[in-house]
Structure formats: C-alpha cells, structure tokens
Amino acid sequence: MKELNRRPMSCPHQTPWEIEILILRERRKHKTWGPKKLRAVLISVHKIASPPAVSTIGAILKRNGVPLRKFRNRKALRLPLQGLTSPEEANDVWTVDFKGWFRTLDGERFDPLTVMDLYSRYLLCAKGLAGQTLYSTQYAFRGLFKRYGLPKVIRVDNGVPFASVGIGRISELSAWWTNLGIRVEFIKPASPQENGAHERMHGTMKKECTKPPSTNSGSQQLRMDRWRREYNQDRPHEAIGMQRPAQKYHKSQRRYCGKIMPLRYPRPLESIQVSSSGFIHRGVTSCFIGTAFSGSYLGLKPIDNGIYEVYFAERVLGELHDSTPDRLRPLSRIIPRGSEREQKQDSRVNQSVTHVPG
C-alpha cells in the first residue's frame, strides 16, 4: 500500500534536449535577448519548423538559472505624432541623433552619431566623432549619402548641430540637407517620445555595447561596428515582425552627386539669394535672415499689399513687410503637417520647388 511516484515514464510534448541546448547556446551568445528573439532564431537560423512557445523558452531559461527581465503588464500608450511623416518604404525617413557621450577607460571622450532608417530599423551609422560639431557631422553624412543615397526626410531633435535658435530653427547642417532636397523634421522640444524608435535603439546600444566602455576610442569603435552588424543582420526586431533590418532595407534611388543646385521657385514666388553674410538685398534695403542660409535661395510670395511670405524650400520662415523692409517677422507658430493652410501651400508651392536633379 506504499504510495508510488506518479510521474509518467515519458512526456510526448516535452522539449527535446537538443533544442534546449540550442536555446542555451544562443542565449550565451546574446546575453540580452529574450524568449521572443530566441524563438525567431530557432525558426530562421536553425530551421526548426515547430519551435517551443515563448513561455516554454522562458521556463527553460529560468530552469537553467538564466535571469530574465520582469515587465509590468500594461498596455503601451500610443499617441499620434502630429506633423511627422510616417514611412511607407525604406529611405522615407531617417532618424538622427547623438547618443550621450561617455569616456573610454583611457579618459578620452567618445561621442557616437547614430543614423537609422525608420521603416526597416536598419542602423546606417554608429560612429564615434570628436564632438557634436558641424564639420565632423557633415563629413560623416557625406559618406552616408555616397554609400546609401539620399532619404526623403531626416528627423532630428532641437540640439546642435541639427537645429539652432535662429529663424525656423534652421542650422547650417539642416540648411545643407534642405538644399540637397531633403525635408528636415524637428520633433517638439523636450519630446523624445516623438523619436521613440531611435531612443529605444540607444537603450539597446548602451546595454550591449558601452557597459563597460572599451580601453580606447579605437577599440570602442570596433566594438560598435561589430554590434551594428549584429543589430542589422542577426537580431530579430519585434517592430518589423521579427524580421532582421537587413531583410527590409535597400539603398535609395536618389543618388548623391556632391553638388548642390539652387532651389527654384514657381510663380508668383520671386527667387532671391542670401549673401555670404546672411542678408537678402531688395533695392536699397537689406534684411538679415541668418548665416545658416548663406548662399541659399529663398522664395518671396506676395500675400497682401506690401506683405510677402518668405519660403525656404517648402518651409515658411516668416513675413516681410514693406513698412519694415529691414526686419523679417518670424512665424509665431509652426504650421502642423496636414493642416488646411499647409495643404494649400503644398498645392501651390511645395510640389513645384525644384531640388537637386534626380
């Protein structure tokens, strides 16, 4: 009458030990990957037709002493992004930012510039620069444009060197992008959630690539290059259906030729060039626009008797009045994308502004 062990001699739905070994092996290679990504690797890399469920993989990791992050069970609050472009294919929107700088073990400052294609989540650049300067950033983008082509939109925050405190928040860098035929989108000040995908990538980079920092800047850059290849080619991304970014990205058909052609505006706009010192000259009067626009062409659109709207490509910078011809009156608000006023401007001006050929 002694009670015997009731455990069954076999379990038909038990995960085979070979698959458990594969799960633990992949986890050792990628210490921050969770059950979802490991399951995607079993399907795509190891060609397992019926892999274990995500919960089963989590139980296997827990049983083998692998710590897992705990998430609070709450739904993400998704707010519509007012005035920002939603990408429909690769190279529609590039997101750009500087990850917070840090020091390598030898005390040298390391300032990574990151550029990502929003549609495919393909990381185009993760390069440490000497600082957040116009020269170094522009040099890095020339290399990116030669390799990948030109995007339609570049989305940035309001920090240097992307933005300025001048008219329209245009800096020398964003003016250069505009002259190349790229629309520049600024997120709202103190609103990093409008560039949330990029900030999420920064969190992954910080965890997997910068803690602890490398010995010097050279070894840190090699480490970031290896991580970028893994991020693009090996790491499944939940936002694109557990595909890899390299599977969805392709180069832009808009090639970079290195030359900037002047912007041309349709009638009734009058084209006027900004001098090297940042002034526009109309008759005997001069009006200071900003040194960021040096050499660029602006468009003047008459909207009333003696009142003109000043355009830089499709962006309205402000109004110029004949009563005060030496002072530009900036717009008191930013017109949201898709509003009635901007739709009228799009139909009359934006579709007719000529940028770089091709």
C-alpha positions in Angstrom: 0.0 0.0 0.0 3.0 2.3 -0.2 2.5 5.5 -2.3 4.5 5.3 -5.5 5.9 8.1 -7.7 3.1 9.2 -10.1 5.4 10.9 -12.6 4.8 9.5 -16.1 7.6 7.4 -17.7 7.6 9.7 -20.8 6.1 13.1 -21.8 5.2 13.3 -25.5 5.2 17.2 -25.6 8.5 17.6 -23.7 11.0 19.9 -25.4 13.8 17.7 -26.9 17.2 18.2 -25.2 18.8 19.1 -28.5 16.5 22.1 -28.8 17.2 23.1 -25.2 20.9 23.1 -25.9 20.4 25.3 -28.9 18.3 27.8 -26.8 21.0 28.0 -24.1 23.8 28.3 -26.7 22.1 31.2 -28.4 21.4 32.8 -25.1 25.1 32.6 -24.2 26.0 34.3 -27.5 23.4 37.1 -27.0 23.0 37.8 -23.3 20.3 40.4 -23.6 17.9 38.5 -26.0 14.7 37.3 -24.6 12.4 34.3 -25.4 10.8 36.1 -28.4 14.1 36.7 -30.2 15.4 33.2 -29.3 12.3 31.6 -30.8 12.7 33.7 -34.0 16.4 32.5 -34.3 15.2 28.8 -33.9 12.9 29.3 -36.9 15.1 31.3 -39.2 18.6 30.1 -38.4 18.2 26.6 -37.2 15.1 25.8 -39.4 13.0 24.3 -36.7 9.5 24.0 -38.0 7.7 23.7 -34.7 9.8 25.5 -32.0 8.7 25.7 -28.4 6.4 28.5 -27.3 7.7 31.7 -25.9 6.6 30.8 -22.4 8.3 27.4 -22.7 11.6 29.0 -23.8 11.3 31.4 -20.8 10.7 28.4 -18.5 13.8 26.6 -20.0 15.9 29.7 -19.3 14.6 30.1 -15.8 15.2 26.4 -15.1 18.8 26.7 -16.1 19.4 29.7 -13.9 19.3 32.4 -16.6 17.9 35.7 -15.2 15.1 37.4 -17.2 13.8 40.9 -17.0 10.4 41.4 -15.5 8.0 43.6 -17.3 4.9 45.3 -15.9 1.7 44.0 -17.5 0.4 47.3 -19.0 -0.6 48.4 -22.5 1.6 50.9 -24.2 0.1 54.3 -24.8 0.5 55.1 -28.5 -0.2 58.7 -29.4 -0.4 60.0 -33.0 2.6 62.0 -34.0 1.4 65.4 -35.2 3.1 66.8 -38.2 5.6 63.9 -38.6 6.0 61.7 -41.7 5.0 58.0 -41.4 7.4 56.0 -43.6 6.0 53.6 -46.2 9.2 52.2 -47.6 12.9 52.3 -46.9 14.7 55.7 -47.0 11.4 57.6 -46.5 12.6 58.8 -43.0 16.0 58.7 -41.4 16.2 59.4 -37.7 19.3 61.1 -36.5 20.7 61.8 -33.0 23.8 61.8 -30.9 23.9 59.2 -28.1 25.0 60.7 -24.9 28.8 60.9 -24.8 30.9 58.9 -22.4 34.6 58.3 -21.7 36.6 55.2 -22.6 38.9 53.7 -20.0 41.8 55.9 -21.0 39.7 59.0 -20.3 39.1 60.0 -23.9 35.6 61.4 -24.9 33.5 59.2 -27.2 30.5 60.9 -28.9 28.5 58.4 -31.1 26.5 59.7 -34.0 23.6 57.3 -34.9 21.5 57.3 -38.0 18.7 54.8 -38.5 16.1 54.1 -41.3 12.8 54.3 -39.5 10.9 51.9 -41.9 13.3 49.0 -41.7 15.0 49.9 -38.4 18.3 49.5 -40.3 21.2 51.2 -38.4 23.1 53.1 -41.0 25.7 54.7 -38.8 27.0 54.3 -35.3 30.2 56.2 -35.4 32.1 58.0 -32.6 33.0 61.6 -33.5 35.4 64.1 -31.9 32.4 66.2 -30.9 29.0 67.4 -31.9 30.4 69.8 -34.5 29.2 70.9 -37.9 32.3 69.8 -39.7 32.5 66.3 -38.3 28.8 65.6 -38.6 28.7 66.9 -42.2 31.7 64.8 -43.1 30.0 61.7 -41.7 26.8 62.4 -43.7 28.7 62.8 -46.9 30.0 59.3 -46.5 26.5 58.0 -45.7 25.0 59.8 -48.8 27.6 58.3 -51.1 27.0 54.8 -49.7 23.3 54.7 -49.2 21.9 57.6 -51.3 19.6 60.4 -50.1 16.5 60.0 -47.9 13.3 61.9 -48.4 13.1 63.1 -44.7 15.6 63.5 -41.9 14.1 63.7 -38.4 16.1 65.3 -35.7 15.7 66.9 -32.2 16.4 70.5 -31.4 20.0 70.1 -30.3 23.2 71.2 -32.1 24.3 70.9 -34.8 20.9 69.9 -36.2 19.0 72.9 -35.1 19.6 76.5 -33.9 17.9 79.3 -32.2 17.6 81.2 -35.4 14.7 81.6 -37.8 12.9 78.4 -38.4 15.4 76.6 -36.1 17.5 76.1 -39.3 21.2 75.5 -38.7 24.0 75.3 -41.3 23.6 71.5 -41.3 19.8 71.4 -41.8 20.1 74.1 -44.5 22.6 71.9 -46.3 20.2 69.0 -46.1 17.4 71.1 -47.4 19.5 72.3 -50.3 20.0 68.7 -51.2 16.3 68.1 -51.5 15.8 66.5 -48.1 12.9 67.6 -45.9 14.0 68.3 -42.3 11.6 67.5 -39.5 12.2 68.8 -36.0 10.5 67.0 -33.1 8.9 69.1 -30.4 11.2 70.4 -27.7 11.5 68.1 -24.7 9.5 65.4 -26.5 11.9 62.4 -27.1 8.9 60.1 -27.5 8.4 61.6 -31.0 11.7 59.9 -31.8 10.9 56.8 -29.7 12.3 54.1 -32.0 15.7 55.8 -32.1 15.8 56.3 -28.3 14.9 52.6 -27.9 17.8 51.7 -30.1 20.1 53.9 -28.0 19.0 51.9 -24.9 19.9 48.6 -26.6 23.3 50.1 -27.7 24.1 51.3 -24.2 23.3 48.0 -22.7 25.1 45.8 -25.2 28.0 48.0 -26.4 29.1 50.5 -23.9 28.9 48.9 -20.4 31.6 48.7 -19.5 33.4 51.0 -22.0 36.4 49.8 -24.0 40.0 50.6 -23.4 40.3 53.4 -26.0 38.3 55.0 -28.8 39.7 52.7 -31.5 38.6 49.5 -29.7 35.3 51.1 -28.8 34.6 51.8 -32.5 35.5 48.3 -33.5 33.1 47.0 -30.8 30.3 49.3 -32.1 30.9 48.2 -35.7 30.5 44.5 -34.7 27.4 45.4 -32.7 25.9 47.3 -35.7 26.4 44.3 -38.0 24.7 42.0 -35.4 21.9 44.5 -35.0 21.2 44.7 -38.7 21.9 41.1 -39.8 21.3 38.8 -36.8 18.9 40.4 -34.3 15.2 39.9 -34.9 13.2 43.1 -34.5 9.8 42.9 -33.0 8.6 46.2 -34.7 9.0 44.6 -38.1 7.5 41.2 -37.4 10.7 39.6 -36.0 12.5 40.1 -39.3 16.0 41.4 -39.5 16.5 45.0 -40.6 18.9 43.9 -43.4 15.9 42.0 -44.9 13.8 45.1 -45.3 16.4 47.8 -46.2 17.6 48.7 -49.6 19.6 51.7 -50.8 17.9 54.9 -52.0 17.5 55.5 -55.7 18.2 59.2 -55.1 21.9 59.3 -55.6 24.3 61.9 -54.1 26.4 63.7 -56.7 28.2 66.0 -54.3 26.9 69.2 -56.0 24.1 71.5 -54.8 21.8 73.0 -57.4 20.0 76.3 -56.4 16.4 76.0 -55.3 13.9 77.2 -57.9 10.5 78.5 -57.0 7.4 78.7 -59.2 5.5 81.8 -60.0 4.3 84.0 -58.3 7.3 83.5 -56.0 10.4 85.6 -56.6 13.7 83.8 -56.0 16.3 85.8 -54.0 19.7 84.6 -52.9 21.1 85.1 -49.4 24.5 86.7 -49.3 27.5 85.1 -47.6 26.9 87.3 -44.6 23.3 86.2 -44.2 21.5 89.2 -45.8 18.9 89.5 -48.6 19.0 92.7 -50.6 15.9 94.3 -52.1 16.6 97.5 -53.8 18.5 99.8 -51.3 17.4 97.9 -48.2 18.9 94.8 -46.6 17.3 92.2 -44.3 19.2 89.8 -42.1 18.0 86.2 -42.4 20.8 84.3 -40.9 24.3 83.0 -41.7 22.9 79.4 -41.8 21.2 80.4 -45.1 24.3 81.8 -46.8 24.3 81.1 -50.5 20.8 79.6 -50.4 17.9 80.7 -52.5 14.7 81.9 -50.7 11.2 82.5 -52.3 9.2 85.6 -51.7 5.4 85.2 -52.2 3.2 88.3 -52.2 0.1 87.6 -50.0 -1.1 91.2 -49.5 -0.3 94.8 -50.4 3.4 95.2 -49.4 3.5 91.9 -47.4 5.5 88.8 -48.5 5.8 85.3 -47.2 9.4 84.1 -47.1 10.0 80.4 -48.1 13.0 78.2 -47.7 12.0 75.2 -50.0 8.6 74.2 -48.6 9.2 75.8 -45.1 7.7 79.2 -44.3 10.2 81.3 -42.4 8.1 84.4 -41.8 6.8 87.6 -43.3 8.5 90.6 -44.8 6.7 93.9 -44.8 7.5 96.9 -47.0 6.8 99.1 -44.0 9.8 97.5 -42.2 11.9 96.0 -45.0 14.9 95.5 -42.8 13.3 93.0 -40.4 11.8 89.6 -41.0 8.8 88.8 -38.9 9.1 85.1 -37.9 6.0 82.9 -37.7 4.6 82.9 -34.2 3.7 79.2 -34.6 4.7 76.2 -36.5 2.0 75.0 -39.0 1.2 71.3 -38.4 1.7 69.0 -41.2 -1.7 68.2 -42.9 -3.5 71.4 -41.8 -5.7 73.3 -44.3 -3.2 76.1 -44.6 -0.3 73.7 -45.4 -2.3 71.7 -47.8 -2.9 75.0 -49.8 0.8 75.7 -49.6 1.6 72.2 -50.8 -0.6 72.5 -53.8 0.8 75.9 -54.8 4.5 75.8 -53.7 5.8 72.5 -52.3 5.2 70.3 -55.3 6.8 72.8 -57.6 10.0 73.6 -55.7 13.0 72.1 -57.6 15.8 70.5 -55.7 18.8 68.6 -56.9 18.2 66.8 -60.2 17.4 63.1 -59.7 
